[in-house]
Amino acid sequence: GHSSTSISAALGIASARDLKGESYHVVAVIGDGAMGAGLAFEGLNNAGASGRDLIVVLNDNQMSISPNVGALARYFTDIITSQPYKKLKADIWELTGLLPRGAGRVRKAIREIDTSIKSLIVPGAFFEKIGFRYIGPIDGHNLSHLIRILRSVKEISGPVLVHVHTVKGKGYHLAEADASRFHGLDAFDKETGRSKTRETAPSCSEVFGKALTEFARKRQDIVAITAAMAKGTGLNLFAEQFPHRFFDVGIAEQHAVTFAAGLAVGGYKPVVAIYSTFLQRAFDQIIHDVALQKLPVVFAIDRGGLVGEDGPTHHGSFDLSFLRQIPNMVVMAPADEPELRGMLKLALDYQNGPIALRYPRGAVRGLDPGEQIKPLRVGRAVVLRQGKDAVILAIGSVVWPSLEAAQLLQKYSVGVVNMRFVKPLDKALLRRIYRNGLRIITVEENVLEGGFGSAVMEFYEQNGMSDVKLKRLGIPDRFIEHGPRKILLRKIGLDAEGIAKSVRKLLQQETRVV
């Protein structure tokens, strides 16, 4: 799942155990990067106050996906490099024993101020203050010692935090040298570390990062924000060239969005580059802190749709659905590289509220020779292919597969429209399609519930055209497993062959399908 949740879940399990009168140990494991999120602190605060038996193992490798940032990361570093409190206290105790008289009185005074000394010196004093017993730091790669500590900790009553220091990628020199690169799960050559599946064409993330950096050279008001994903979102180039306009807030998506809102209030043009799956965590902040105030924040949503090997916890299946319901929000999705660049330019120039552009993982269709980046207008689609029997309305990553599907259907005349915008829709075009009596197939790499196809259906229903003949294609109402992106798209019928099959079936039925 997503980070920072383990303490809250473990406390719930421990509470259920106690309510039932049962006896067993509950252990939460959390990384130091994940500790930077608000949810982790909410869980710690509640657990410390509860006094329940709970063991929290803090795996401190000074990494999340990108290197950790922030005051908490520095705090953990200080703990690892500090002298143990117990040794200092023992030294003071020994020295007082050398005094000719009054050693007892001195030691009594030390006991009375022990708490104050501890709060200044002891590693983990923060955790002690909120109700945890702190143990550590411990070398997580010394297994025999670690096992002894964990066995001993099981005998302690109340909440305990065991601080374990590890090295990410330990034992494989390439992973130790480039922990960010080896955070993912794709197949790689163990000798060179190179991915066996990486595409040669530039990824959407790279295209976005390069384009944003180019625009930022001409505009001093552009700032970029990431939640511990600088490299993954393509912002590493921006960070190198404009370090003072780049903000990595750590694994803190809620903070990232409201922080961006503050920058917008201050006259800057903030771009929040974030994976679709992580943006879900900041839904309330998007509504209240950005959209309600009509602040011109740009959301660059990476990994929209199916992401492949990272699986159901990381598929970006829901963003079109939850974003389009928010007032004042513009939602768009590019079909290729020139559109991605064009939409980013449009987003940076847009001042009437928040605007989101959503693109998939992996490579995009490139810029053809002589093809220029054309200016885009909000809410305007483009017709790619005319048709007399049916028309496919596609958005984002499925535009070109839809065009290929239409070309496969040689028996029929099938048009294709690159809708570009989920909100606002091209209403004039939708009315024209209805008047022409065309069967409509909407295609999106998003869940069908509340998505792009639903938006089209709602438009027709709200405008007295509910007799439209329409079929929606998208991600089904279930969590999609992990696997290569191409295979997953084929399994749910969103590749060219699958789209063609659905269109053919609709045309053969010649009945209304909703």
C-alpha positions in Angstrom: 0.0 0.0 0.0 0.9 3.6 0.3 3.4 4.8 3.0 2.9 6.0 6.5 -0.2 3.8 7.3 1.3 1.0 9.4 1.2 2.7 12.9 -2.4 3.6 12.6 -3.4 0.1 11.3 -1.3 -1.6 14.0 -2.9 0.5 16.8 -6.3 -0.6 15.5 -5.2 -4.2 15.6 -3.8 -3.8 19.1 -7.0 -2.2 20.3 -9.1 -5.0 18.8 -6.8 -7.5 20.6 -7.3 -5.8 23.9 -11.1 -5.5 23.5 -11.3 -9.2 23.0 -9.0 -9.9 25.9 -6.5 -11.7 23.7 -2.7 -11.8 24.1 -0.3 -11.4 21.2 2.2 -8.9 19.9 1.5 -6.3 17.2 4.4 -4.9 15.3 4.3 -2.0 12.8 7.3 -1.5 10.5 7.7 2.0 9.0 10.5 3.7 7.0 12.1 7.0 8.0 10.8 8.6 4.8 7.3 7.5 5.7 7.6 9.1 9.1 7.6 12.5 7.5 3.9 12.2 6.6 1.2 13.5 8.8 -0.6 10.2 9.1 2.4 8.6 10.8 2.5 11.3 13.4 -1.3 11.0 14.0 -0.7 7.3 14.7 2.2 7.9 16.9 0.3 10.5 18.9 -2.6 8.3 19.5 -0.5 5.2 20.2 1.7 7.0 22.7 -1.3 8.3 24.6 -3.1 5.0 24.6 -0.4 3.1 26.5 -1.3 -0.1 24.6 1.3 -2.8 24.0 2.6 -2.0 20.5 6.0 -2.3 18.9 7.0 0.1 16.1 10.1 -0.7 14.2 11.6 2.3 12.5 13.6 1.2 9.5 16.0 4.1 9.0 17.9 3.9 5.7 17.8 7.7 5.0 15.8 7.0 1.8 12.2 6.8 0.7 12.4 6.8 -3.1 14.4 9.9 -3.4 16.7 10.9 -0.5 14.8 12.0 2.5 14.4 15.7 3.2 13.2 17.9 6.1 13.8 18.4 9.8 12.8 14.8 10.7 15.4 13.3 8.4 18.0 15.5 10.0 16.8 14.4 13.4 17.3 10.8 12.6 20.7 11.5 11.2 21.6 13.2 14.4 20.5 10.2 16.4 22.6 7.8 14.4 25.7 10.0 14.7 25.3 11.0 18.4 26.9 9.6 21.5 24.6 7.3 23.5 23.0 9.0 26.4 23.6 6.0 28.7 27.4 6.3 28.2 27.4 10.0 29.0 25.3 9.4 32.1 27.5 6.6 33.3 30.6 8.8 32.9 29.0 11.5 35.0 28.0 8.9 37.6 31.6 7.6 37.8 33.0 11.1 38.2 30.7 11.9 41.1 32.0 8.8 42.9 35.5 10.4 43.0 34.3 13.3 45.0 35.6 13.2 48.6 32.2 14.2 50.1 28.7 14.9 48.9 28.6 12.3 46.1 25.1 11.2 47.3 23.8 14.8 47.2 25.2 15.3 43.7 23.7 12.1 42.5 20.3 13.0 44.0 20.4 16.3 42.1 21.3 14.5 38.9 18.3 12.2 39.4 16.0 15.2 39.8 17.3 16.8 36.6 17.6 13.5 34.7 14.5 14.2 32.6 15.8 17.5 31.5 19.2 16.1 30.6 17.6 13.2 28.8 15.4 15.6 26.7 18.5 17.4 25.6 20.9 14.4 25.0 19.2 11.1 24.6 18.6 9.8 21.1 14.9 9.5 20.5 13.8 11.9 23.2 11.0 13.0 20.9 9.4 9.5 21.0 9.9 9.3 24.8 8.0 12.6 25.2 4.9 11.3 23.4 4.7 8.1 25.3 7.0 5.6 23.6 9.9 3.7 25.1 12.8 4.3 22.6 15.3 1.6 21.9 18.2 2.3 19.5 19.7 3.1 17.2 20.5 -0.5 16.3 22.5 -1.9 13.3 19.8 -3.6 11.3 22.4 -5.7 9.4 23.6 -7.4 12.6 20.9 -9.9 12.7 21.9 -11.8 15.9 21.9 -8.5 17.9 18.7 -7.3 16.3 16.9 -10.6 17.1 18.0 -10.4 20.7 16.7 -6.8 21.0 13.4 -7.7 19.4 12.9 -10.6 21.8 13.7 -8.4 24.8 11.3 -5.6 23.5 8.4 -8.1 23.6 8.7 -8.1 27.4 8.2 -4.3 27.7 4.7 -3.0 28.5 3.3 -0.1 26.6 4.3 1.3 23.2 7.9 0.8 22.2 9.8 2.2 19.2 12.9 0.3 18.0 15.1 2.4 15.8 16.9 0.2 13.3 19.6 1.7 11.0 20.0 0.0 7.6 21.5 0.6 4.2 19.0 0.5 1.2 20.1 -2.1 -1.3 22.6 -3.7 1.2 24.6 -6.4 -0.4 24.3 -5.4 -4.0 26.7 -2.7 -4.8 24.8 -1.2 -7.7 21.7 -0.8 -5.6 23.7 0.7 -2.7 25.2 3.3 -5.2 21.8 4.2 -6.8 19.0 3.5 -4.3 16.5 5.5 -6.3 17.0 3.6 -9.5 16.6 0.2 -7.7 13.5 1.2 -5.8 11.3 -0.2 -8.7 10.5 -3.8 -9.6 11.3 -4.1 -13.3 13.6 -6.8 -14.6 17.3 -5.8 -14.9 20.7 -7.2 -15.8 22.4 -8.1 -12.5 25.9 -7.4 -13.9 25.2 -3.9 -15.3 22.0 -2.9 -13.4 20.4 -1.8 -16.7 16.7 -2.3 -17.1 15.7 -5.1 -19.5 12.3 -3.4 -20.2 13.1 0.3 -20.4 11.9 1.9 -23.6 14.4 3.9 -25.7 11.9 6.7 -26.4 11.7 9.5 -23.8 9.1 8.9 -21.1 6.2 11.3 -20.4 8.0 12.2 -17.2 11.2 13.2 -19.1 9.2 15.1 -21.7 7.4 17.0 -18.9 10.5 17.7 -16.9 12.4 19.0 -19.9 9.5 21.2 -21.1 8.9 22.7 -17.6 12.6 23.5 -17.3 12.5 25.2 -20.7 9.5 27.3 -19.8 11.0 28.2 -16.4 14.0 29.7 -18.1 11.7 32.4 -19.5 9.4 32.8 -16.5 10.8 33.5 -13.0 7.4 32.9 -11.4 7.4 29.1 -12.2 8.1 26.9 -9.1 8.0 23.1 -8.9 6.9 20.9 -6.0 7.3 17.2 -5.5 6.5 14.8 -2.6 9.8 12.8 -2.5 9.6 12.0 -6.2 12.0 14.4 -8.0 13.5 11.8 -10.3 10.3 9.8 -10.8 8.4 12.8 -11.9 11.1 14.2 -14.1 11.8 17.2 -12.0 15.5 16.3 -11.4 16.5 18.6 -14.3 14.5 21.5 -13.0 16.0 20.9 -9.5 19.5 21.1 -10.9 18.9 24.3 -12.9 16.6 26.1 -10.5 17.3 24.8 -7.0 15.8 27.9 -5.3 12.5 27.4 -7.2 12.3 23.6 -6.5 10.7 22.2 -3.4 10.8 18.6 -2.3 8.5 18.4 0.7 9.0 14.7 1.4 6.3 12.1 1.6 3.6 14.7 2.4 1.1 15.0 -0.4 -1.4 16.9 1.6 1.2 19.4 2.6 2.5 19.6 -0.9 -0.9 20.8 -2.3 -1.6 23.3 0.4 2.0 24.5 0.2 1.4 25.1 -3.5 -1.7 27.0 -2.7 0.3 29.3 -0.5 2.9 29.9 -3.3 0.0 30.8 -5.6 -1.4 33.3 -3.1 2.1 34.8 -3.1 2.1 35.4 -6.8 4.0 32.3 -8.1 2.9 29.7 -10.6 3.3 26.4 -8.7 3.5 23.1 -10.5 2.8 20.1 -8.4 4.3 17.0 -10.1 2.8 13.9 -8.5 1.9 10.4 -9.3 -1.9 9.9 -9.8 -2.1 7.3 -7.0 -0.5 9.6 -4.5 -2.6 12.6 -5.4 -5.6 10.7 -4.0 -4.1 11.4 -0.5 -4.6 15.1 -1.0 -8.2 15.2 -2.3 -9.5 17.4 0.5 -6.6 19.9 0.1 -7.3 20.1 -3.7 -11.0 21.0 -2.9 -10.6 23.4 0.0 -7.2 24.9 -0.3 -7.0 25.2 -4.1 -10.2 24.9 -6.0 -12.5 26.7 -3.6 -10.2 29.7 -3.8 -9.7 29.4 -7.6 -5.9 29.4 -7.2 -3.9 28.9 -10.4 -2.1 25.7 -9.3 -0.9 23.3 -12.0 -1.2 19.6 -11.2 1.1 17.5 -13.4 -0.3 14.0 -12.8 2.2 11.3 -13.7 1.4 7.6 -14.0 -2.2 8.1 -14.9 -3.8 4.8 -15.8 -2.2 1.4 -15.4 1.4 1.5 -14.3 2.4 -2.2 -14.6 4.6 -4.0 -12.2 3.8 -1.8 -9.2 0.3 -3.2 -9.1 -3.1 -2.3 -7.7 -1.7 0.0 -5.0 -0.1 2.2 -7.6 -2.4 2.2 -10.7 -3.7 5.7 -11.4 -7.2 4.5 -12.1 -9.3 7.2 -10.4 -8.0 10.7 -11.0 -10.3 11.6 -13.9 -13.2 10.6 -11.8 -12.3 12.5 -8.6 -10.9 15.6 -10.3 -13.7 16.3 -12.7 -16.3 16.6 -9.9 -14.4 19.5 -8.4 -15.8 23.0 -9.3 -13.3 25.4 -11.0 -11.1 22.5 -12.1 -9.9 22.0 -15.6 -8.9 18.4 -16.5 -7.0 17.4 -19.6 -4.9 14.5 -20.9 -2.4 14.6 -23.8 -2.3 12.0 -26.5 1.4 12.5 -27.4 4.5 14.5 -26.9 3.5 17.7 -28.7 0.2 17.8 -26.8 1.9 17.2 -23.5 4.1 20.2 -24.1 1.2 22.2 -25.5 -1.0 21.4 -22.5 1.8 22.3 -20.1 2.1 25.7 -21.8 -1.6 26.2 -21.6 -1.6 25.2 -17.9 1.2 27.7 -17.1 -0.7 30.5 -18.8 -4.0 29.6 -17.3 -5.0 32.0 -14.4 -8.7 31.2 -13.8 -8.2 28.4 -11.3 -6.5 25.0 -10.9 -5.7 23.0 -14.0 -4.6 19.3 -14.3 -2.8 17.5 -17.1 -2.7 13.7 -16.8 -0.3 11.4 -18.6 0.7 7.7 -18.4 3.8 5.9 -17.4 6.4 5.2 -20.1 7.1 6.5 -23.5 4.8 8.7 -25.6 4.3 9.1 -29.3 7.0 11.4 -30.4 7.1 14.6 -32.4 6.9 13.9 -36.1 9.3 15.7 -38.5 7.9 19.1 -39.2 5.1 18.8 -36.6 4.8 21.9 -34.5 3.3 22.4 -31.1 -0.1 24.0 -31.8 -1.7 26.3 -29.3 -4.6 24.7 -27.5 -7.9 26.1 -26.3 -9.6 25.0 -23.1 -12.4 22.6 -23.9 -11.7 22.1 -27.6 -11.3 18.6 -29.1 -9.8 17.7 -32.4 -11.3 15.3 -35.0 -8.6 12.8 -36.2 -10.8 10.7 -38.5 -14.3 11.2 -39.9 -16.8 8.4 -39.8 -20.4 7.7 -40.8 -21.3 4.6 -38.7 -19.8 5.4 -35.3 -17.3 7.7 -33.6 -14.8 6.9 -30.9 -14.3 9.6 -28.3 -10.9 9.0 -26.7 -8.9 10.8 -24.1 -5.2 10.8 -23.4 -3.2 7.6 -23.6 -5.9 5.7 -25.5 -6.2 8.1 -28.4 -3.7 6.5 -30.8 -4.8 2.9 -29.9 -8.4 4.1 -30.8 -7.2 5.5 -34.1 -5.5 2.2 -34.8 -8.7 0.3 -33.9 -10.7 2.4 -36.3 -8.3 1.5 -39.0 -8.7 -2.2 -38.2 -12.5 -1.9 -38.7 -12.3 -1.7 -42.5 -15.9 -3.0 -42.9 -17.2 0.1 -41.1 -16.7 3.9 -41.3 -15.6 4.8 -37.8 -14.5 8.3 -36.8 -12.0 9.1 -34.0 -11.9 12.3 -31.8 -9.1 13.2 -29.5 -11.2 14.9 -26.8 -8.2 16.4 -25.0 -10.4 17.7 -22.2 -12.4 15.8 -19.7 -13.6 19.1 -18.1 -14.8 21.1 -19.8 -16.0 18.9 -22.6 -16.3 20.1 -26.2 -20.1 20.6 -26.0 -20.5 21.9 -29.5 -18.8 18.8 -30.9 -20.9 16.5 -28.8 -24.1 18.2 -30.0 -23.0 17.8 -33.6 -22.2 14.1 -33.2 -25.7 13.6 -31.7 -27.4 15.4 -34.5 -25.6 13.1 -37.0 -27.0 10.1 -35.3 -23.6 8.4 -34.8 -23.1 5.6 -32.3 -20.6 6.7 -29.7 -17.8 4.8 -28.0 -15.9 6.5 -25.2 -12.5 5.2 -24.4 -10.4 6.1 -21.3 -7.7 4.6 -19.2 -9.6 5.4 -16.0 -12.3 3.6 -14.1 -15.7 3.8 -15.8 -17.4 4.9 -12.6 -17.5 8.7 -12.7 -14.9 9.0 -15.5 -14.7 10.6 -18.9 -17.4 8.3 -20.4 -19.7 9.2 -17.5 -19.1 12.9 -18.2 -20.2 12.4 -21.8 -23.3 10.5 -20.7 -24.2 13.2 -18.2 -23.9 15.9 -20.8 -26.4 14.1 -23.1 -28.8 13.3 -20.3 -28.7 16.9 -18.9 -29.3 18.3 -22.4 -32.3 16.2 -23.4 -30.4 13.8 -25.6 -30.6 10.7 -23.4 -31.5 8.5 -26.3 -28.0 8.6 -27.6 -26.4 5.3 -28.5 -23.3 5.1 -26.4 -20.8 2.5 -25.2 -18.2 3.2 -22.5 -14.8 1.5 -22.4 -12.4 1.9 -19.5 -10.9 0.2 -16.5 -13.5 -2.2 -14.9 -14.8 -2.0 -11.4 -12.1 -4.0 -9.7 -8.5 -3.6 -8.6 -6.2 -4.5 -11.5 -3.3 -6.8 -10.7 0.3 -6.1 -11.4 2.0 -7.0 -14.7 3.4 -5.5 -17.9 1.4 -2.5 -18.9 0.8 -3.8 -22.5 -0.5 -7.1 -21.2 -2.8 -5.5 -18.6 -4.3 -3.1 -21.3 -4.9 -6.1 -23.5 -6.6 -8.1 -20.7 -9.1 -5.3 -20.1 -9.7 -4.5 -23.7 -8.0 -1.2 -24.0 -5.5 -2.0 -26.7 -6.3 -1.4 -30.3 -7.6 -5.0 -30.9 -9.8 -4.8 -27.8 -11.2 -1.5 -28.7 -11.9 -2.7 -32.3 -13.7 -5.8 -30.9 -16.0 -3.7 -28.7 -16.8 -1.3 -31.5 -17.5 -4.2 -33.9 -19.8 -5.8 -31.4 -21.7 -2.5 -30.9 -22.2 -2.0 -34.6 -23.3 -5.6 -35.1 -25.9 -5.3 -32.4 -27.4 -2.1 -33.8 -29.2 -1.5 -30.5 -28.8 1.1 -27.8 -26.1 0.2 -25.4 -25.4 2.3 -22.3 
